[in-house]
Amino acid sequence: MTDLDLSYRFDLGLKVSVGAINLFDSHPEKLKGAQLYGVPKYSITSPEGAQGAFYYTSVSYDF
């Protein structure tokens, strides 16, 4: 699993960040058995989690 966070701080106290958690969208092995009616396809206790990748941006200002 790969996480990434890139930030750039401007001189005026402004900081812009972009990043990803589970950058390459890896998933654990699929669960065996029924996968209908809200039963997850993947184990929720694995390091990758059942949700896959999460991408984000952030802007902050320090004054």
CYANA upper distance limits for C-alpha pairs under 8 A (distance plus 0.5 A):
  1 MET  CA     22 ASN  CA      5.89
  1 MET  CA     23 LEU  CA      7.86
  1 MET  CA     24 PHE  CA      7.93
  1 MET  CA     26 SER  CA      7.28
  1 MET  CA     47 PRO  CA      8.40
  1 MET  CA     48 GLU  CA      7.11
  2 THR  CA     21 ILE  CA      7.33
  2 THR  CA     22 ASN  CA      5.63
  2 THR  CA     23 LEU  CA      5.98
  2 THR  CA     24 PHE  CA      7.41
  3 ASP  CA     19 GLY  CA      8.08
  3 ASP  CA     20 ALA  CA      6.12
  3 ASP  CA     21 ILE  CA      5.05
  3 ASP  CA     22 ASN  CA      5.90
  3 ASP  CA     23 LEU  CA      6.22
  4 LEU  CA     19 GLY  CA      5.69
  4 LEU  CA     20 ALA  CA      5.71
  4 LEU  CA     21 ILE  CA      7.08
  4 LEU  CA     23 LEU  CA      7.45
  5 ASP  CA     17 SER  CA      7.37
  5 ASP  CA     18 VAL  CA      6.40
  5 ASP  CA     19 GLY  CA      4.65
  5 ASP  CA     20 ALA  CA      7.03
  6 LEU  CA     17 SER  CA      6.00
  6 LEU  CA     18 VAL  CA      5.96
  6 LEU  CA     19 GLY  CA      6.53
  7 SER  CA     15 LYS  CA      7.30
  7 SER  CA     16 VAL  CA      6.09
  7 SER  CA     17 SER  CA      4.65
  7 SER  CA     18 VAL  CA      7.06
  8 TYR  CA     15 LYS  CA      6.16
  8 TYR  CA     16 VAL  CA      5.96
  8 TYR  CA     17 SER  CA      6.98
  9 ARG  CA     13 GLY  CA      7.37
  9 ARG  CA     14 LEU  CA      6.37
  9 ARG  CA     15 LYS  CA      4.80
  9 ARG  CA     16 VAL  CA      7.07
 10 PHE  CA     14 LEU  CA      5.73
 10 PHE  CA     15 LYS  CA      6.58
 13 GLY  CA     61 TYR  CA      5.90
 13 GLY  CA     62 ASP  CA      5.46
 13 GLY  CA     63 PHE  CA      7.03
 14 LEU  CA     59 VAL  CA      7.79
 14 LEU  CA     60 SER  CA      6.35
 14 LEU  CA     61 TYR  CA      4.97
 14 LEU  CA     62 ASP  CA      7.07
 15 LYS  CA     59 VAL  CA      6.20
 15 LYS  CA     60 SER  CA      5.67
 15 LYS  CA     61 TYR  CA      6.67
 16 VAL  CA     57 THR  CA      8.04
 16 VAL  CA     58 SER  CA      6.29
 16 VAL  CA     59 VAL  CA      5.07
 16 VAL  CA     60 SER  CA      7.07
 17 SER  CA     57 THR  CA      6.08
 17 SER  CA     58 SER  CA      5.48
 17 SER  CA     59 VAL  CA      6.85
 18 VAL  CA     55 TYR  CA      8.27
 18 VAL  CA     56 TYR  CA      6.29
 18 VAL  CA     57 THR  CA      4.82
 18 VAL  CA     58 SER  CA      6.82
 19 GLY  CA     55 TYR  CA      6.36
 19 GLY  CA     56 TYR  CA      5.94
 19 GLY  CA     57 THR  CA      6.91
 20 ALA  CA     53 ALA  CA      7.57
 20 ALA  CA     54 PHE  CA      6.09
 20 ALA  CA     55 TYR  CA      4.82
 20 ALA  CA     56 TYR  CA      6.69
 21 ILE  CA     53 ALA  CA      6.37
 21 ILE  CA     54 PHE  CA      5.65
 21 ILE  CA     55 TYR  CA      6.95
 22 ASN  CA     26 SER  CA      7.15
 22 ASN  CA     48 GLU  CA      7.40
 22 ASN  CA     52 GLY  CA      7.15
 22 ASN  CA     53 ALA  CA      5.29
 22 ASN  CA     54 PHE  CA      7.13
 23 LEU  CA     53 ALA  CA      6.33
 23 LEU  CA     54 PHE  CA      7.89
 23 LEU  CA     55 TYR  CA      8.22
 24 PHE  CA     53 ALA  CA      7.43
 25 ASP  CA     52 GLY  CA      5.51
 25 ASP  CA     53 ALA  CA      5.04
 26 SER  CA     48 GLU  CA      7.14
 26 SER  CA     52 GLY  CA      6.77
 26 SER  CA     53 ALA  CA      7.95
 27 HIS  CA     42 TYR  CA      7.86
 27 HIS  CA     48 GLU  CA      6.39
 27 HIS  CA     49 GLY  CA      7.63
 27 HIS  CA     50 ALA  CA      7.33
 27 HIS  CA     52 GLY  CA      6.61
 28 PRO  CA     42 TYR  CA      6.71
 28 PRO  CA     43 SER  CA      7.43
 28 PRO  CA     46 SER  CA      7.12
 28 PRO  CA     48 GLU  CA      6.96
 28 PRO  CA     49 GLY  CA      7.92
 28 PRO  CA     50 ALA  CA      8.07
 29 GLU  CA     42 TYR  CA      6.99
 29 GLU  CA     43 SER  CA      8.24
 30 LYS  CA     41 LYS  CA      5.99
 30 LYS  CA     42 TYR  CA      5.37
 30 LYS  CA     43 SER  CA      7.81
 31 LEU  CA     40 PRO  CA      8.36
 31 LEU  CA     41 LYS  CA      6.10
 31 LEU  CA     42 TYR  CA      5.95
 31 LEU  CA     43 SER  CA      7.05
 34 ALA  CA     39 VAL  CA      7.76
 35 GLN  CA     39 VAL  CA      5.66
 35 GLN  CA     40 PRO  CA      6.82
 35 GLN  CA     41 LYS  CA      6.40
 40 PRO  CA     44 ILE  CA      8.41
 40 PRO  CA     50 ALA  CA      7.83
 41 LYS  CA     50 ALA  CA      8.00
 42 TYR  CA     49 GLY  CA      8.08
 42 TYR  CA     50 ALA  CA      5.66
 43 SER  CA     49 GLY  CA      7.35
 43 SER  CA     50 ALA  CA      6.56
 44 ILE  CA     49 GLY  CA      5.57
 44 ILE  CA     50 ALA  CA      5.64
 45 THR  CA     49 GLY  CA      6.84
 46 SER  CA     50 ALA  CA      8.23
 48 GLU  CA     52 GLY  CA      7.29
